[in-house]
């Protein structure tokens, strides 16, 4: 009921919605509507009630709850099952627990969200700073009918969705540092971790986890020089914008659904590579590649349809599919 009322109030941002209209729309009593409005006010929503006019939503707190998240969703299927936790070890770990405990018809498209993670992880086992109320930490749980070798490309699909979602909500234009970081002004604001359970030719499940630094004011000493947050970047840009993490989540999910469906048509990035390369901070810049076969320096040209980074090394085009890629001017690499 709270979700439905929030959606109704949001659909009339400039006007009022009468209590009678809400009763008729949802088939409930005036008492039920009043109780739901009261619960929303207790949660921090500022709702004006005017006799003979109805209810008007004046302001929304930056809270993550199932009702708030659901009221911000505009997807066809993604996120219609939401698991929200005030505190969790890791959204990826919880998503895998869900996948292992129920049939795939029950959880495909499920989204796990946490207000705080106690064991957030990045690539190569690195920890991810996940303090209470500061970031947006969530995982999408999927069971696509694809070849397991094509799954790593979902990291790049998610990166595109995050860039577009952040741009829509904040007006800022972040970029992708191949393959899984999102940066603003040379500093990291987002990390993405994709994990898969599969047989040789069959995907059991895929989890795509994302951590977005939203309200962070400071970072642990070891990452302070390379990390930033949306709030800090807005302050530097001399802009005052109150970011709703639920709204940001809704925007990212909407874009992910769009790009994911395009990806499924070919099971590669052939229809997305051009747009991805526009977002790529690596493109046409000097990069240092720490490849398993050795280190080399070249110029990044963009990605191919498999999501591999194309690097020009002394006139020879090399394809990088794994390893660390540093970009000159990003994270202190000079």
Steps between C-alpha positions, in 0.01 A plus 500: 500500500779747587668431167180559304425825683856625445469426129166682484641806678808503275281493190349830617809699607333839460154418631297314760355151505178469693451234761183386324691461175759283674223290658335439166824439315628236743169366633572579866339701778584859596641362824744279306611800294544714813708228669726468196547878483579506873761225456662692215519814713661305783761375251591860415282585200355851515138472386261793514134423568247768404129462563293461183817473291684192623866408542808660346856360518731790590834327560649154516778385735794312356402163637525154356200282567304253292212749468724791399697291251188345347339843459801611293498202260403540136620162373306225324639209702828590668481569873138401543630281781703710746689379806601792718731472802606773740825309552643207307833327452489536120218545249678263259525234770133541591395483136686172464327368812164588346593326173601185680181487705222530241402415144627733228147600403473663842815712503607602148513881505508523879690795646671490841565837665685583822535828687830370639734211420736348755694297242461688173737375230651627178707328232787274600365468854547867588271646766242769419424777748129465581407722798144549623290739295787619279482292187278296273591132517296258293514180298295379205433126490464350151459169324552573132498230236847581372831326454700538825793645303282801416417586862797734570355750252216567746748703706535740209123508449458595865767770472306664217179493705672661800647781288159581352321472835745734675480744211119501512475558875792740555565664165869406531672291233708218646712274280591133494853385579517161333368260600309563821570840659305823461697821550434872541783753468756221507371337819296185555135522601374153403623144504331201335554133582345224286505141625362187338405143587499283188550161343709458183216618274233612747460801728363426847490864600683829456521777758601851397585709805550875507624744761444872439658764724217747556519687832855408606683801649827318557669169421750264664856630466605229254241609239447869586710624207319294238137492624225760500121518538213660316444747785867606503500552123180704515660722766808549278268595214334755730165328465252412772305188412348261750552155355239234566670162500171327422448727198856430387442126537179525297679685220789250487263203494297652219810551287638156588176335389523687168866416433465142627219428254714639216793284615285185502417540131859417402660385830777751436555875488478545123191720538636688803873545436466835323304652788731339757806652331347847527489446878852351520758715679776270367427579135781671308710529818826343603448193715728267692388140481601252769427191294560146634761470224677820596473879524479735202393855410282597206201705388148373570274506194175374657336162539402238245175303490633258765574784741875460462705818518686574177843649563739635236855400598750637253257458211386152600141461629485280809185371668491519879243275665633494856757660725536851639483802268620836633406820317736798498347771719265261685563384860834678514661331197716772339 
